[in-house]
Amino acid sequence: MKTDTQICFRTTSEFKARLEAQAQREHRPLSNLITKVLEEYLEQVEPKH
């Protein structure tokens, strides 16, 4: 998947550190982890066609 836009949001430094630690454990960039988590969330909550 080619990414072509950005989303920016504010969070606590503690939450960011937790996300970075998880991304490191999964050997992936932070942005990739966030995209993966949000995609999985949407798969669960979006109506099925």
PyMOL commands that set and color helices and strands:
alter all, ss='L'
color gray80, all
select helices_A, chain A and resi 13-25+30-45
alter helices_A, ss='H'
color red, helices_A
deselect
rebuild
show_as cartoon
